[in-house]
Amino acid sequence: MRAAQGAIQRVKIAADGSVECDIIGGVAATGLCGSGVLDALAEMRKAEILNERGRMQTGMAGVEAAEDGKPAFTLVKGANGRRNITISQQDIDQILLAKGAIRAGIDILMDTLGIVSADIEEITIAGAFGTYLDPVNAVRIGLLPETPLERIHAVGNAAGSGARMMLASTDCRLRAEALAQRVEYLELTIVPGFNKYFARGIRLPVG
């Protein structure tokens, strides 16, 4: 769900398996937004609820069988007739596919340029999701390369800001047009070994 009232935006799992969630608006939880999903993934890996392949470990506290028979992890127990808020194995699988594609793109770009993570001067993340993303957890789950946190910056609605700058400034428009002429397009799916990059990107590092 979007980052609205009732969305879980932060997740912490203690050593005893108890779960603490920060919910937008301080009301009863109704679902997870993007930053909450990323936190849940990182915390579940750290607590070894998920293995390197993203498989839930049955028998761990909070892991129960969902209606489809597959495991699901309970983040918030429902009260007063409300349903439990859970993250299922199917949810995890879909998240890891998205993570694998993003990380494959990053790694292919780095290899194409002949650089390593230590060479990265700045990682800029645009959009609402990037604004609330926890960079520590983004690195922990392998979404982003190992990079000093001070080099990771969220810039919010970059597209909207850029459009306003283009409309208001001839200089900005000329700079953008010049930049567009220098940008090189890299088609990821035809890169040799893409599937290996993708498979590696899906895996979760040791929490």
LOTOR-332736 format. One line per field, with one value per residue: residue number from 0; x, z, y of N, C-alpha, C in turn; residue in three letters. Coordinates in Angstrom, 2 decimals, decimal comma, padded with zeros to 5 digits. Example, Ala and Ser with C-alpha at 12.3 -4.5 7.8 and 13.67 -1.06 7.14 Angstrom:
BEGIN
num (0:1)
n_px (013,19:012,85)
n_pz (007,80:007,08)
n_py (-005,69:-002,25)
ca_px (012,30:013,67)
ca_pz (007,80:007,14)
ca_py (-004,50:-001,06)
c_px (013,20:012,90)
c_pz (007,80:007,87)
c_py (-003,30:000,03)
residuo (ALA:SER)
END
This chain:
BEGIN
num (0:1:2:3:4:5:6:7:8:9:10:11:12:13:14:15:16:17:18:19:20:21:22:23:24:25:26:27:28:29:30:31:32:33:34:35:36:37:38:39:40:41:42:43:44:45:46:47:48:49:50:51:52:53:54:55:56:57:58:59:60:61:62:63:64:65:66:67:68:69:70:71:72:73:74:75:76:77:78:79:80:81:82:83:84:85:86:87:88:89:90:91:92:93:94:95:96:97:98:99:100:101:102:103:104:105:106:107:108:109:110:111:112:113:114:115:116:117:118:119:120:121:122:123:124:125:126:127:128:129:130:131:132:133:134:135:136:137:138:139:140:141:142:143:144:145:146:147:148:149:150:151:152:153:154:155:156:157:158:159:160:161:162:163:164:165:166:167:168:169:170:171:172:173:174:175:176:177:178:179:180:181:182:183:184:185:186:187:188:189:190:191:192:193:194:195:196:197:198:199:200:201:202:203:204:205:206)
n_px (000,84:000,29:002,21:000,37:-002,00:-002,08:-000,34:002,42:005,57:008,08:010,05:011,12:012,81:013,25:015,78:014,46:012,48:010,24:008,21:008,41:006,60:006,42:003,81:002,20:000,56:-000,10:-002,16:-004,30:-002,71:-002,95:-001,64:001,43:003,79:006,23:008,77:008,42:008,19:010,78:012,27:011,18:012,07:014,88:015,13:014,01:015,85:018,11:017,32:017,36:015,06:014,60:016,41:019,45:018,44:016,01:014,03:011,50:012,01:010,52:009,12:010,35:009,76:006,72:006,34:003,97:001,61:000,00:-003,21:-002,88:-001,25:001,44:004,32:004,00:004,89:004,06:003,53:001,97:-000,35:-003,78:-006,41:-009,48:-011,18:-009,83:-007,79:-004,73:-001,61:000,47:003,46:003,94:005,36:005,07:004,92:007,54:008,98:008,23:009,23:011,96:012,44:012,12:014,17:016,36:016,41:016,91:019,42:020,93:021,01:022,52:024,98:025,75:026,07:028,20:030,23:030,41:031,47:033,82:034,29:034,33:032,47:033,69:034,49:032,29:030,93:028,57:025,22:022,15:018,81:015,64:012,16:009,18:009,42:012,20:012,69:011,86:013,16:015,32:018,66:020,60:019,37:018,83:021,35:022,02:020,34:021,31:020,29:021,46:024,91:027,75:028,36:029,56:027,35:026,98:027,20:024,87:021,97:018,70:016,42:013,79:010,94:012,26:011,68:009,46:010,59:012,63:011,15:009,90:012,16:013,06:011,00:011,19:013,74:015,93:018,62:018,81:017,30:018,86:021,14:020,07:019,34:021,85:022,99:021,36:022,25:024,64:024,16:024,29:022,58:021,89:021,02:019,84:018,94:020,14:022,72:025,59:025,47:023,47:021,47:022,93:023,81:021,31:020,36:022,25:021,69:019,23:019,68:020,05:022,31:024,32:022,66)
n_pz (000,00:-000,34:001,24:003,58:006,17:008,64:007,41:007,77:008,34:009,37:010,66:013,29:014,58:017,52:019,55:020,93:019,23:019,18:017,56:016,51:015,24:013,38:012,77:010,38:011,36:013,80:014,22:014,06:012,32:008,80:006,64:004,69:003,64:001,10:002,38:004,78:003,94:002,93:005,31:006,79:005,32:005,63:008,44:008,91:007,63:009,15:011,58:010,92:010,00:007,37:004,88:002,85:000,30:000,53:001,62:003,96:007,27:008,64:011,85:013,18:015,45:015,00:012,39:010,41:008,82:005,95:004,32:001,85:002,44:002,39:004,11:006,29:007,77:010,78:011,38:012,77:015,21:014,81:016,39:018,21:016,25:013,94:011,11:011,05:010,25:007,85:006,21:003,39:001,99:-000,75:-001,08:-000,32:-002,34:-004,64:-003,99:-003,93:-006,60:-007,77:-006,44:-007,36:-010,07:-009,96:-008,63:-010,42:-012,59:-011,48:-010,93:-013,49:-014,77:-013,25:-013,85:-016,60:-016,69:-015,46:-012,69:-009,05:-005,96:-004,12:-005,66:-006,14:-005,97:-005,28:-004,55:-005,82:-004,98:-006,22:-006,00:-003,99:-002,50:-002,19:-000,50:002,04:002,41:004,25:004,26:005,44:005,68:003,00:001,96:003,53:002,67:000,19:-001,88:-002,61:-003,41:-001,21:000,35:001,75:004,04:003,97:001,35:000,11:-001,08:-000,84:-003,03:-003,37:-005,29:-008,08:-010,81:-010,98:-009,85:-011,68:-014,01:-013,36:-013,13:-015,78:-017,06:-015,89:-016,29:-018,80:-018,96:-017,41:-019,02:-021,34:-020,30:-019,56:-022,05:-023,23:-021,56:-022,11:-024,62:-024,08:-022,58:-022,33:-023,41:-021,96:-022,70:-020,65:-020,72:-022,88:-022,24:-021,97:-019,77:-018,17:-016,76:-014,76:-013,28:-012,41:-010,90:-008,86:-007,76:-006,57:-004,26:-000,67:001,37:004,21:007,19)
n_py (-001,19:002,40:005,05:005,85:006,78:004,30:002,58:000,39:001,61:001,25:-001,42:-003,50:-006,29:-007,92:-009,62:-011,63:-012,31:-010,75:-008,27:-004,95:-002,31:000,70:002,76:004,70:007,60:006,54:004,73:001,76:-000,90:-001,35:-002,37:-002,64:-000,20:000,75:001,30:-000,03:-002,67:-003,12:-002,81:-004,95:-007,16:-006,92:-007,13:-009,64:-011,27:-010,70:-011,78:-014,39:-015,54:-015,63:-017,37:-017,34:-017,58:-016,46:-018,00:-018,72:-019,81:-022,42:-023,00:-021,00:-018,29:-016,61:-017,39:-018,84:-021,07:-019,88:-019,21:-020,42:-022,46:-021,99:-020,58:-017,71:-014,62:-013,08:-009,74:-007,86:-008,63:-009,13:-007,30:-006,87:-007,93:-007,32:-008,22:-010,19:-008,64:-009,66:-010,90:-012,69:-015,77:-015,63:-012,87:-012,17:-013,49:-012,02:-009,50:-010,04:-010,67:-008,15:-006,79:-008,25:-007,55:-004,79:-004,73:-006,24:-004,50:-002,40:-003,70:-004,57:-002,12:-001,06:-002,94:-002,57:-000,03:-000,52:-000,26:-000,47:-000,90:000,82:002,92:004,46:007,61:008,86:007,88:008,46:008,60:008,72:009,76:009,01:006,66:006,40:008,53:007,72:005,37:003,24:003,59:001,95:-000,56:-000,99:-001,45:-003,62:-005,72:-006,06:-004,57:-002,18:-001,47:-002,08:000,79:003,83:005,38:008,12:008,75:008,15:009,51:010,83:012,36:012,98:013,98:013,98:014,10:015,83:018,16:018,63:019,11:021,53:023,17:023,10:024,48:026,96:027,95:028,83:028,22:025,87:024,20:024,06:022,83:020,38:019,36:019,13:017,24:015,05:014,35:013,15:010,93:007,42:004,54:001,45:-001,71:-004,01:-006,69:-007,93:-008,15:-010,16:-012,89:-011,88:-013,30:-014,53:-012,33:-011,45:-013,64:-013,64:-011,17:-011,59:-013,03:-012,93:-011,22:-012,27:-011,60)
ca_px (000,00:001,07:002,56:-000,78:-002,35:-002,28:000,73:003,64:006,68:009,33:009,93:012,27:012,61:014,17:016,45:013,50:011,49:009,13:008,22:007,97:006,28:006,05:002,66:001,89:-000,66:-000,28:-003,45:-004,17:-002,06:-003,80:-000,78:002,82:004,23:007,51:009,87:008,14:008,52:012,25:012,70:010,78:012,98:016,19:015,05:013,77:017,13:018,99:016,84:017,46:013,75:014,83:017,77:020,08:017,59:014,74:013,04:011,16:012,38:009,40:009,53:010,78:008,67:006,00:006,13:002,83:001,09:-001,08:-004,35:-002,43:-000,37:002,82:004,59:003,86:005,41:003,12:004,12:001,05:-001,49:-005,05:-007,15:-010,84:-011,74:-008,99:-006,95:-003,29:-000,82:001,54:004,20:003,93:006,47:004,83:005,34:009,00:009,45:008,04:010,17:013,31:012,55:012,35:015,52:017,33:016,49:017,58:020,83:021,58:021,28:023,63:026,23:026,12:026,56:029,53:031,17:030,59:032,35:035,08:034,46:033,85:031,64:034,50:034,65:031,03:030,99:027,23:024,03:021,00:017,56:014,52:010,82:008,71:009,99:013,58:012,70:011,65:013,98:016,42:019,84:021,29:018,70:018,98:022,67:022,02:019,69:021,98:019,65:022,51:026,26:028,38:028,75:029,40:025,98:026,95:027,18:023,54:021,11:017,34:016,12:012,35:010,32:013,24:011,04:008,67:011,50:013,32:010,20:009,75:013,40:013,07:010,03:011,51:015,11:016,49:019,92:018,57:016,82:020,01:022,00:019,40:019,45:023,24:023,18:020,65:023,08:025,80:023,72:024,33:021,54:022,40:019,93:020,34:018,57:021,00:024,09:026,00:025,50:022,44:020,78:023,80:023,70:019,97:020,31:023,08:021,00:018,08:020,11:020,17:023,56:024,18:022,07)
ca_pz (000,00:-000,34:002,57:004,09:007,54:008,84:006,77:008,54:007,62:009,97:011,33:014,05:015,20:018,65:019,68:021,42:018,19:019,20:016,43:016,78:013,99:013,41:011,87:010,03:011,99:015,13:014,29:013,82:011,03:007,73:005,60:004,65:002,49:000,57:003,36:005,75:003,29:002,90:006,69:007,18:004,64:006,27:009,81:008,86:007,28:010,31:012,61:010,31:009,60:005,95:004,54:001,77:-000,89:000,81:002,09:005,38:008,05:009,46:013,21:013,81:016,07:014,11:011,07:010,42:007,49:005,48:003,75:000,71:002,95:002,41:005,33:006,34:009,03:011,35:011,85:013,76:015,53:014,74:017,64:018,04:014,99:012,78:010,61:011,24:009,15:007,62:004,95:002,99:001,15:-002,09:-001,02:-000,31:-003,68:-005,57:-003,60:-004,33:-008,05:-008,04:-005,94:-008,26:-011,31:-009,65:-008,33:-011,66:-013,36:-010,84:-011,11:-014,91:-015,04:-012,65:-014,62:-017,90:-016,47:-014,87:-011,34:-007,92:-005,07:-003,47:-006,60:-006,26:-005,24:-004,77:-005,03:-005,70:-005,06:-006,45:-005,75:-002,61:-001,82:-001,83:000,60:003,33:002,45:005,21:003,48:006,12:005,29:001,55:001,78:004,24:001,87:-001,10:-002,92:-003,00:-003,10:000,03:000,12:002,95:004,07:003,64:-000,12:-000,37:-000,90:-001,39:-003,57:-003,52:-006,62:-008,99:-012,10:-010,83:-009,66:-012,95:-014,95:-012,97:-013,50:-017,24:-017,44:-015,32:-016,58:-020,11:-018,70:-016,99:-020,18:-022,22:-019,63:-019,65:-023,45:-023,46:-020,82:-022,83:-025,76:-023,60:-021,88:-023,10:-023,03:-021,85:-022,68:-019,70:-021,01:-023,92:-021,72:-021,71:-018,36:-017,40:-015,84:-013,59:-012,48:-011,82:-009,86:-007,75:-007,15:-005,79:-002,98:000,48:002,10:005,62:007,91)
ca_py (000,00:003,63:005,55:006,59:006,43:002,87:001,79:000,12:002,22:000,80:-002,71:-003,98:-007,59:-008,06:-010,92:-012,62:-012,57:-009,79:-007,35:-003,59:-001,62:002,11:002,86:006,08:008,10:005,97:004,03:000,32:-001,20:-001,90:-002,93:-002,16:000,60:000,29:001,32:-001,09:-003,95:-003,24:-003,05:-006,30:-008,08:-006,83:-007,63:-011,08:-011,90:-010,54:-012,70:-015,72:-016,05:-015,89:-017,79:-016,57:-017,65:-015,81:-018,96:-018,62:-020,99:-022,85:-023,29:-019,75:-017,54:-015,70:-018,00:-019,75:-021,40:-019,02:-019,94:-021,23:-023,50:-021,51:-019,84:-016,26:-014,08:-012,11:-008,49:-007,28:-009,47:-008,42:-007,15:-006,35:-008,39:-006,96:-009,32:-010,08:-008,09:-010,62:-010,86:-014,09:-016,22:-015,09:-011,46:-012,16:-013,89:-010,90:-008,44:-010,45:-010,53:-006,73:-006,49:-008,87:-006,76:-003,52:-004,96:-006,67:-003,28:-001,67:-004,45:-004,53:-000,76:-000,94:-003,75:-001,93:001,13:-000,98:000,29:-001,26:-000,09:001,86:004,04:005,21:008,87:009,20:007,17:009,35:007,84:009,63:009,24:008,98:005,48:006,71:009,49:007,04:004,16:003,20:003,18:000,85:-001,80:-001,15:-002,07:-004,91:-006,77:-006,15:-003,76:-001,25:-001,96:-001,60:002,18:004,67:005,91:009,55:008,90:007,80:010,67:010,82:013,70:013,18:013,97:014,57:014,37:017,05:019,30:018,87:019,72:022,94:023,86:023,23:025,50:028,27:028,39:028,46:027,60:024,48:023,46:023,81:021,85:019,08:018,90:018,72:015,99:013,99:013,96:012,38:009,73:006,17:003,58:000,09:-002,70:-005,01:-008,08:-008,53:-008,22:-011,54:-013,22:-011,16:-014,20:-014,74:-011,10:-011,42:-014,67:-013,16:-010,04:-012,05:-013,59:-012,03:-011,38:-012,64:-010,46)
c_px (000,88:001,30:001,46:-001,05:-002,68:-001,21:001,90:004,81:008,04:009,07:011,23:011,90:013,68:014,76:015,49:012,39:010,32:009,31:007,69:007,79:005,93:004,97:002,33:000,55:-000,91:-001,59:-003,21:-003,60:-003,05:-002,97:000,62:003,01:005,65:008,63:009,67:008,47:010,03:012,79:012,39:011,72:014,34:016,17:014,81:015,04:018,08:018,62:016,87:016,10:013,78:016,25:018,29:019,22:016,22:013,64:012,78:011,47:011,23:009,92:010,04:009,56:008,04:005,72:005,03:002,39:-000,06:-002,18:-003,93:-001,47:001,09:003,06:004,38:004,32:004,47:003,87:003,28:-000,12:-002,77:-005,73:-008,52:-011,42:-010,93:-008,11:-005,49:-002,66:000,39:002,28:004,42:005,18:006,31:005,22:006,85:009,55:009,35:009,00:011,57:013,50:012,82:013,76:016,59:017,51:017,22:019,07:021,59:021,93:022,46:024,95:026,70:026,69:027,97:030,57:031,44:031,55:033,70:035,35:033,96:033,11:032,41:034,68:033,40:031,10:029,64:026,18:022,84:019,73:016,40:013,20:010,47:009,31:011,40:013,68:012,64:012,45:015,10:017,67:020,61:020,69:018,79:020,31:022,66:021,40:020,31:021,27:020,64:023,87:026,75:028,97:028,62:028,05:025,91:026,96:025,82:022,59:019,75:017,00:014,63:011,89:011,23:012,60:010,24:009,53:012,21:012,42:010,00:010,98:013,47:012,15:010,48:012,86:015,58:017,83:019,76:018,12:017,96:020,94:021,39:019,51:020,86:023,54:022,54:021,46:024,25:025,42:023,75:023,30:022,13:021,23:020,38:020,10:019,40:022,46:024,44:026,06:024,46:021,78:021,61:023,77:022,38:019,87:021,11:022,38:019,82:018,50:020,25:021,51:023,29:023,71:022,97)
c_pz (000,00:001,09:003,09:005,52:007,64:008,22:007,73:007,74:008,17:010,72:012,05:014,67:016,27:018,70:020,16:020,42:018,18:018,10:016,85:015,44:014,24:012,34:011,63:010,66:013,37:015,31:014,09:012,42:010,05:006,61:005,70:003,44:002,12:001,58:004,42:005,21:003,29:004,29:007,12:006,57:005,33:007,67:009,84:008,49:008,47:011,40:012,14:010,10:008,11:005,75:003,35:000,51:-000,68:001,25:003,58:006,07:008,98:010,84:013,93:014,36:015,06:012,74:011,17:008,99:007,14:004,86:002,59:001,13:003,00:003,66:005,18:007,72:009,52:011,90:012,95:013,95:015,48:016,09:017,33:016,67:013,76:012,39:010,99:010,02:008,99:006,33:004,55:002,18:-000,27:-002,15:-001,13:-001,70:-004,67:-005,27:-004,08:-005,84:-008,43:-007,61:-006,88:-009,54:-011,08:-009,44:-009,57:-012,51:-012,81:-011,12:-012,56:-015,27:-014,48:-013,45:-015,99:-017,80:-015,89:-013,50:-010,31:-006,98:-004,40:-004,36:-006,69:-005,38:-004,62:-005,38:-004,76:-005,93:-005,15:-006,11:-004,28:-001,83:-001,34:-000,65:001,95:003,46:003,48:004,47:004,11:005,68:003,79:001,22:002,38:003,40:000,48:-002,22:-003,48:-002,68:-001,76:-000,23:001,43:002,91:003,69:002,13:-000,72:-000,05:-001,56:-001,84:-003,81:-004,96:-007,63:-010,33:-012,05:-010,68:-010,96:-013,97:-014,64:-013,35:-015,00:-017,71:-017,02:-015,77:-017,94:-019,93:-018,30:-018,16:-021,13:-021,62:-019,72:-021,06:-023,77:-022,77:-021,56:-024,02:-025,35:-022,95:-022,82:-022,53:-023,04:-021,71:-021,86:-020,15:-022,11:-023,48:-021,47:-020,20:-017,52:-016,36:-014,59:-012,68:-011,71:-010,67:-008,63:-007,01:-006,29:-004,39:-001,91:001,17:003,53:006,39:008,95)
c_py (001,24:004,10:006,46:006,13:004,94:001,99:001,60:000,66:001,82:-000,50:-003,03:-005,33:-007,77:-009,47:-012,01:-012,92:-011,62:-008,75:-005,99:-002,87:-000,17:002,30:004,33:006,48:007,54:005,24:002,53:000,08:-001,80:-002,53:-002,38:-001,26:000,14:000,24:000,26:-002,46:-004,17:-003,53:-004,48:-007,33:-008,10:-007,43:-009,13:-011,84:-011,84:-011,54:-014,16:-016,38:-016,37:-016,39:-016,98:-016,54:-017,02:-016,75:-018,77:-019,93:-021,36:-023,25:-022,06:-019,03:-016,59:-016,26:-019,04:-020,03:-020,46:-019,87:-020,84:-022,34:-023,11:-020,67:-018,34:-015,80:-012,98:-010,90:-007,87:-008,24:-008,63:-008,39:-006,57:-006,70:-008,05:-008,15:-009,09:-009,41:-008,99:-010,30:-012,32:-014,46:-015,70:-013,61:-011,35:-012,48:-012,73:-009,76:-008,78:-010,40:-009,07:-006,32:-007,04:-008,08:-005,45:-003,73:-005,44:-005,45:-002,50:-002,38:-004,45:-003,17:-000,58:-001,72:-003,15:-000,75:000,73:-000,41:-000,71:-000,32:001,04:003,09:004,92:006,46:009,23:008,29:008,08:008,54:008,82:008,96:009,18:007,81:005,76:007,65:008,79:005,75:004,30:002,72:002,03:-000,48:-002,06:-001,82:-003,48:-006,02:-006,90:-005,42:-002,76:-001,85:-001,42:-000,22:002,94:005,38:007,38:009,80:008,57:008,95:010,46:012,24:013,92:013,12:014,67:014,92:015,66:018,28:019,65:019,53:021,20:023,75:024,09:024,36:026,90:028,81:027,89:027,75:026,14:023,63:023,11:022,77:020,45:018,51:018,43:017,39:014,82:013,48:013,07:011,06:008,52:005,20:002,18:-000,87:-003,90:-006,44:-008,73:-008,57:-009,68:-011,80:-012,52:-012,07:-014,48:-013,51:-011,09:-012,42:-014,25:-012,02:-010,44:-012,49:-012,51:-012,26:-011,83:-011,42:-009,88)
residuo (MET:ARG:ALA:ALA:GLN:GLY:ALA:ILE:GLN:ARG:VAL:LYS:ILE:ALA:ALA:ASP:GLY:SER:VAL:GLU:CYS:ASP:ILE:ILE:GLY:GLY:VAL:ALA:ALA:THR:GLY:LEU:CYS:GLY:SER:GLY:VAL:LEU:ASP:ALA:LEU:ALA:GLU:MET:ARG:LYS:ALA:GLU:ILE:LEU:ASN:GLU:ARG:GLY:ARG:MET:GLN:THR:GLY:MET:ALA:GLY:VAL:GLU:ALA:ALA:GLU:ASP:GLY:LYS:PRO:ALA:PHE:THR:LEU:VAL:LYS:GLY:ALA:ASN:GLY:ARG:ARG:ASN:ILE:THR:ILE:SER:GLN:GLN:ASP:ILE:ASP:GLN:ILE:LEU:LEU:ALA:LYS:GLY:ALA:ILE:ARG:ALA:GLY:ILE:ASP:ILE:LEU:MET:ASP:THR:LEU:GLY:ILE:VAL:SER:ALA:ASP:ILE:GLU:GLU:ILE:THR:ILE:ALA:GLY:ALA:PHE:GLY:THR:TYR:LEU:ASP:PRO:VAL:ASN:ALA:VAL:ARG:ILE:GLY:LEU:LEU:PRO:GLU:THR:PRO:LEU:GLU:ARG:ILE:HIS:ALA:VAL:GLY:ASN:ALA:ALA:GLY:SER:GLY:ALA:ARG:MET:MET:LEU:ALA:SER:THR:ASP:CYS:ARG:LEU:ARG:ALA:GLU:ALA:LEU:ALA:GLN:ARG:VAL:GLU:TYR:LEU:GLU:LEU:THR:ILE:VAL:PRO:GLY:PHE:ASN:LYS:TYR:PHE:ALA:ARG:GLY:ILE:ARG:LEU:PRO:VAL:GLY)
END
